[in-house]
């Protein structure tokens, strides 16, 4: 519906699902995978936040606008599971979540 993906763009997380790995991701980064979604450690590009986890659909969806509802619910459910596990494992005061859709208008 709303796409900003340039022609020929290879989405990094689709590459991971195809088994293509590099310095920013490794097979060991995968925490859990279901039929619709997966959770993986965030790419190593954010060293100041070593506890980041990405929850993403298994199939490519560029943004929230075309995300099937069952996949959206699965993303939300796994995000909650990851937040609870993080709080239990690390005893942190809290967690935060965020979700992005397309670049901001210029």
PyMOL commands that place a pseudoatom at each C-alpha (Angstrom):
pseudoatom trace, name=CA, resn=UNK, resi=1, chain=A, elem=C, hetatm=0, pos=[0.000, 0.000, 0.000]
pseudoatom trace, name=CA, resn=UNK, resi=2, chain=A, elem=C, hetatm=0, pos=[2.600, 2.585, 1.103]
pseudoatom trace, name=CA, resn=UNK, resi=3, chain=A, elem=C, hetatm=0, pos=[6.101, 1.663, 0.026]
pseudoatom trace, name=CA, resn=UNK, resi=4, chain=A, elem=C, hetatm=0, pos=[9.403, 3.484, 0.244]
pseudoatom trace, name=CA, resn=UNK, resi=5, chain=A, elem=C, hetatm=0, pos=[11.438, 0.451, -0.711]
pseudoatom trace, name=CA, resn=UNK, resi=6, chain=A, elem=C, hetatm=0, pos=[13.724, 1.253, -3.650]
pseudoatom trace, name=CA, resn=UNK, resi=7, chain=A, elem=C, hetatm=0, pos=[13.791, -1.199, -6.566]
pseudoatom trace, name=CA, resn=UNK, resi=8, chain=A, elem=C, hetatm=0, pos=[16.136, -4.107, -5.929]
pseudoatom trace, name=CA, resn=UNK, resi=9, chain=A, elem=C, hetatm=0, pos=[16.419, -3.395, -2.192]
pseudoatom trace, name=CA, resn=UNK, resi=10, chain=A, elem=C, hetatm=0, pos=[17.309, -6.467, -0.136]
pseudoatom trace, name=CA, resn=UNK, resi=11, chain=A, elem=C, hetatm=0, pos=[15.644, -6.151, 3.247]
pseudoatom trace, name=CA, resn=UNK, resi=12, chain=A, elem=C, hetatm=0, pos=[18.209, -7.177, 5.904]
pseudoatom trace, name=CA, resn=UNK, resi=13, chain=A, elem=C, hetatm=0, pos=[15.841, -9.288, 7.991]
pseudoatom trace, name=CA, resn=UNK, resi=14, chain=A, elem=C, hetatm=0, pos=[14.573, -11.194, 4.948]
pseudoatom trace, name=CA, resn=UNK, resi=15, chain=A, elem=C, hetatm=0, pos=[18.225, -11.971, 4.249]
pseudoatom trace, name=CA, resn=UNK, resi=16, chain=A, elem=C, hetatm=0, pos=[18.600, -13.341, 7.787]
pseudoatom trace, name=CA, resn=UNK, resi=17, chain=A, elem=C, hetatm=0, pos=[15.560, -15.581, 7.265]
pseudoatom trace, name=CA, resn=UNK, resi=18, chain=A, elem=C, hetatm=0, pos=[17.167, -16.882, 4.065]
pseudoatom trace, name=CA, resn=UNK, resi=19, chain=A, elem=C, hetatm=0, pos=[20.264, -17.815, 6.088]
pseudoatom trace, name=CA, resn=UNK, resi=20, chain=A, elem=C, hetatm=0, pos=[22.455, -14.921, 4.921]
pseudoatom trace, name=CA, resn=UNK, resi=21, chain=A, elem=C, hetatm=0, pos=[24.505, -13.707, 7.883]
pseudoatom trace, name=CA, resn=UNK, resi=22, chain=A, elem=C, hetatm=0, pos=[27.161, -11.015, 8.341]
pseudoatom trace, name=CA, resn=UNK, resi=23, chain=A, elem=C, hetatm=0, pos=[28.908, -9.007, 11.080]
pseudoatom trace, name=CA, resn=UNK, resi=24, chain=A, elem=C, hetatm=0, pos=[25.595, -7.462, 12.191]
pseudoatom trace, name=CA, resn=UNK, resi=25, chain=A, elem=C, hetatm=0, pos=[23.742, -10.716, 12.654]
pseudoatom trace, name=CA, resn=UNK, resi=26, chain=A, elem=C, hetatm=0, pos=[24.490, -14.313, 13.431]
pseudoatom trace, name=CA, resn=UNK, resi=27, chain=A, elem=C, hetatm=0, pos=[22.408, -17.491, 13.681]
pseudoatom trace, name=CA, resn=UNK, resi=28, chain=A, elem=C, hetatm=0, pos=[22.854, -17.326, 17.458]
pseudoatom trace, name=CA, resn=UNK, resi=29, chain=A, elem=C, hetatm=0, pos=[20.982, -13.979, 17.525]
pseudoatom trace, name=CA, resn=UNK, resi=30, chain=A, elem=C, hetatm=0, pos=[17.684, -15.816, 17.014]
pseudoatom trace, name=CA, resn=UNK, resi=31, chain=A, elem=C, hetatm=0, pos=[15.866, -16.107, 20.344]
pseudoatom trace, name=CA, resn=UNK, resi=32, chain=A, elem=C, hetatm=0, pos=[12.560, -17.655, 19.298]
pseudoatom trace, name=CA, resn=UNK, resi=33, chain=A, elem=C, hetatm=0, pos=[10.695, -18.235, 16.040]
pseudoatom trace, name=CA, resn=UNK, resi=34, chain=A, elem=C, hetatm=0, pos=[7.069, -19.134, 15.506]
pseudoatom trace, name=CA, resn=UNK, resi=35, chain=A, elem=C, hetatm=0, pos=[4.981, -19.535, 12.375]
pseudoatom trace, name=CA, resn=UNK, resi=36, chain=A, elem=C, hetatm=0, pos=[4.282, -15.803, 12.053]
pseudoatom trace, name=CA, resn=UNK, resi=37, chain=A, elem=C, hetatm=0, pos=[6.939, -13.903, 14.013]
pseudoatom trace, name=CA, resn=UNK, resi=38, chain=A, elem=C, hetatm=0, pos=[10.396, -14.167, 15.507]
pseudoatom trace, name=CA, resn=UNK, resi=39, chain=A, elem=C, hetatm=0, pos=[12.466, -12.438, 18.154]
pseudoatom trace, name=CA, resn=UNK, resi=40, chain=A, elem=C, hetatm=0, pos=[16.184, -11.834, 17.676]
pseudoatom trace, name=CA, resn=UNK, resi=41, chain=A, elem=C, hetatm=0, pos=[18.880, -9.797, 19.317]
pseudoatom trace, name=CA, resn=UNK, resi=42, chain=A, elem=C, hetatm=0, pos=[19.109, -6.360, 17.763]
pseudoatom trace, name=CA, resn=UNK, resi=43, chain=A, elem=C, hetatm=0, pos=[21.902, -5.786, 15.238]
pseudoatom trace, name=CA, resn=UNK, resi=44, chain=A, elem=C, hetatm=0, pos=[25.239, -5.060, 16.825]
pseudoatom trace, name=CA, resn=UNK, resi=45, chain=A, elem=C, hetatm=0, pos=[25.142, -1.482, 15.557]
pseudoatom trace, name=CA, resn=UNK, resi=46, chain=A, elem=C, hetatm=0, pos=[23.881, -0.184, 18.900]
pseudoatom trace, name=CA, resn=UNK, resi=47, chain=A, elem=C, hetatm=0, pos=[26.603, -0.980, 21.427]
pseudoatom trace, name=CA, resn=UNK, resi=48, chain=A, elem=C, hetatm=0, pos=[25.114, 1.410, 23.999]
pseudoatom trace, name=CA, resn=UNK, resi=49, chain=A, elem=C, hetatm=0, pos=[22.010, -0.802, 24.170]
pseudoatom trace, name=CA, resn=UNK, resi=50, chain=A, elem=C, hetatm=0, pos=[23.220, -4.399, 24.447]
pseudoatom trace, name=CA, resn=UNK, resi=51, chain=A, elem=C, hetatm=0, pos=[19.785, -5.670, 25.528]
pseudoatom trace, name=CA, resn=UNK, resi=52, chain=A, elem=C, hetatm=0, pos=[17.804, -4.757, 22.427]
pseudoatom trace, name=CA, resn=UNK, resi=53, chain=A, elem=C, hetatm=0, pos=[15.488, -7.364, 20.895]
pseudoatom trace, name=CA, resn=UNK, resi=54, chain=A, elem=C, hetatm=0, pos=[13.646, -7.097, 17.585]
pseudoatom trace, name=CA, resn=UNK, resi=55, chain=A, elem=C, hetatm=0, pos=[10.289, -8.771, 17.126]
pseudoatom trace, name=CA, resn=UNK, resi=56, chain=A, elem=C, hetatm=0, pos=[9.537, -9.050, 13.415]
pseudoatom trace, name=CA, resn=UNK, resi=57, chain=A, elem=C, hetatm=0, pos=[7.195, -10.938, 11.097]
pseudoatom trace, name=CA, resn=UNK, resi=58, chain=A, elem=C, hetatm=0, pos=[8.580, -14.029, 9.404]
pseudoatom trace, name=CA, resn=UNK, resi=59, chain=A, elem=C, hetatm=0, pos=[7.162, -12.833, 6.064]
pseudoatom trace, name=CA, resn=UNK, resi=60, chain=A, elem=C, hetatm=0, pos=[8.184, -9.449, 4.658]
pseudoatom trace, name=CA, resn=UNK, resi=61, chain=A, elem=C, hetatm=0, pos=[5.883, -6.548, 5.527]
pseudoatom trace, name=CA, resn=UNK, resi=62, chain=A, elem=C, hetatm=0, pos=[7.432, -3.147, 5.005]
pseudoatom trace, name=CA, resn=UNK, resi=63, chain=A, elem=C, hetatm=0, pos=[5.184, -1.329, 7.476]
pseudoatom trace, name=CA, resn=UNK, resi=64, chain=A, elem=C, hetatm=0, pos=[2.119, -1.523, 9.679]
pseudoatom trace, name=CA, resn=UNK, resi=65, chain=A, elem=C, hetatm=0, pos=[-0.259, -0.373, 6.947]
pseudoatom trace, name=CA, resn=UNK, resi=66, chain=A, elem=C, hetatm=0, pos=[-0.342, -3.716, 5.119]
pseudoatom trace, name=CA, resn=UNK, resi=67, chain=A, elem=C, hetatm=0, pos=[0.373, -5.999, 8.068]
pseudoatom trace, name=CA, resn=UNK, resi=68, chain=A, elem=C, hetatm=0, pos=[-2.267, -8.749, 8.360]
pseudoatom trace, name=CA, resn=UNK, resi=69, chain=A, elem=C, hetatm=0, pos=[-4.088, -8.561, 11.671]
pseudoatom trace, name=CA, resn=UNK, resi=70, chain=A, elem=C, hetatm=0, pos=[-3.099, -12.055, 12.774]
pseudoatom trace, name=CA, resn=UNK, resi=71, chain=A, elem=C, hetatm=0, pos=[0.568, -11.165, 12.246]
pseudoatom trace, name=CA, resn=UNK, resi=72, chain=A, elem=C, hetatm=0, pos=[0.110, -7.892, 14.138]
pseudoatom trace, name=CA, resn=UNK, resi=73, chain=A, elem=C, hetatm=0, pos=[-1.412, -9.775, 17.058]
pseudoatom trace, name=CA, resn=UNK, resi=74, chain=A, elem=C, hetatm=0, pos=[1.461, -12.276, 16.984]
pseudoatom trace, name=CA, resn=UNK, resi=75, chain=A, elem=C, hetatm=0, pos=[3.980, -9.393, 17.030]
pseudoatom trace, name=CA, resn=UNK, resi=76, chain=A, elem=C, hetatm=0, pos=[2.218, -7.856, 20.029]
pseudoatom trace, name=CA, resn=UNK, resi=77, chain=A, elem=C, hetatm=0, pos=[2.006, -11.162, 21.907]
pseudoatom trace, name=CA, resn=UNK, resi=78, chain=A, elem=C, hetatm=0, pos=[5.690, -11.993, 21.369]
pseudoatom trace, name=CA, resn=UNK, resi=79, chain=A, elem=C, hetatm=0, pos=[6.686, -8.432, 22.289]
pseudoatom trace, name=CA, resn=UNK, resi=80, chain=A, elem=C, hetatm=0, pos=[4.890, -8.875, 25.616]
pseudoatom trace, name=CA, resn=UNK, resi=81, chain=A, elem=C, hetatm=0, pos=[6.591, -12.247, 26.175]
pseudoatom trace, name=CA, resn=UNK, resi=82, chain=A, elem=C, hetatm=0, pos=[10.021, -10.706, 25.489]
pseudoatom trace, name=CA, resn=UNK, resi=83, chain=A, elem=C, hetatm=0, pos=[9.328, -7.769, 27.841]
pseudoatom trace, name=CA, resn=UNK, resi=84, chain=A, elem=C, hetatm=0, pos=[8.253, -10.105, 30.656]
pseudoatom trace, name=CA, resn=UNK, resi=85, chain=A, elem=C, hetatm=0, pos=[11.290, -12.362, 30.109]
pseudoatom trace, name=CA, resn=UNK, resi=86, chain=A, elem=C, hetatm=0, pos=[13.617, -9.353, 30.059]
pseudoatom trace, name=CA, resn=UNK, resi=87, chain=A, elem=C, hetatm=0, pos=[12.193, -7.988, 33.300]
pseudoatom trace, name=CA, resn=UNK, resi=88, chain=A, elem=C, hetatm=0, pos=[12.447, -11.377, 34.993]
pseudoatom trace, name=CA, resn=UNK, resi=89, chain=A, elem=C, hetatm=0, pos=[15.954, -12.122, 33.726]
pseudoatom trace, name=CA, resn=UNK, resi=90, chain=A, elem=C, hetatm=0, pos=[17.514, -8.736, 34.432]
pseudoatom trace, name=CA, resn=UNK, resi=91, chain=A, elem=C, hetatm=0, pos=[15.344, -7.332, 37.211]
pseudoatom trace, name=CA, resn=UNK, resi=92, chain=A, elem=C, hetatm=0, pos=[15.245, -4.025, 35.338]
pseudoatom trace, name=CA, resn=UNK, resi=93, chain=A, elem=C, hetatm=0, pos=[12.998, -1.194, 36.496]
pseudoatom trace, name=CA, resn=UNK, resi=94, chain=A, elem=C, hetatm=0, pos=[11.098, -1.274, 33.215]
pseudoatom trace, name=CA, resn=UNK, resi=95, chain=A, elem=C, hetatm=0, pos=[11.208, -1.921, 29.504]
pseudoatom trace, name=CA, resn=UNK, resi=96, chain=A, elem=C, hetatm=0, pos=[10.286, 0.132, 26.469]
pseudoatom trace, name=CA, resn=UNK, resi=97, chain=A, elem=C, hetatm=0, pos=[8.900, -0.787, 23.079]
pseudoatom trace, name=CA, resn=UNK, resi=98, chain=A, elem=C, hetatm=0, pos=[8.551, 1.138, 19.846]
pseudoatom trace, name=CA, resn=UNK, resi=99, chain=A, elem=C, hetatm=0, pos=[7.413, 0.613, 16.310]
pseudoatom trace, name=CA, resn=UNK, resi=100, chain=A, elem=C, hetatm=0, pos=[8.333, 2.599, 13.178]
pseudoatom trace, name=CA, resn=UNK, resi=101, chain=A, elem=C, hetatm=0, pos=[6.546, 3.138, 9.867]
pseudoatom trace, name=CA, resn=UNK, resi=102, chain=A, elem=C, hetatm=0, pos=[8.196, 4.761, 6.844]
pseudoatom trace, name=CA, resn=UNK, resi=103, chain=A, elem=C, hetatm=0, pos=[10.496, 7.780, 6.906]
pseudoatom trace, name=CA, resn=UNK, resi=104, chain=A, elem=C, hetatm=0, pos=[9.301, 11.024, 8.423]
pseudoatom trace, name=CA, resn=UNK, resi=105, chain=A, elem=C, hetatm=0, pos=[8.142, 13.715, 5.964]
pseudoatom trace, name=CA, resn=UNK, resi=106, chain=A, elem=C, hetatm=0, pos=[10.837, 16.205, 5.063]
for i in range(1, 106): cmd.bond("trace and resi %d" % i, "trace and resi %d" % (i + 1))
show_as sticks, trace
zoom trace
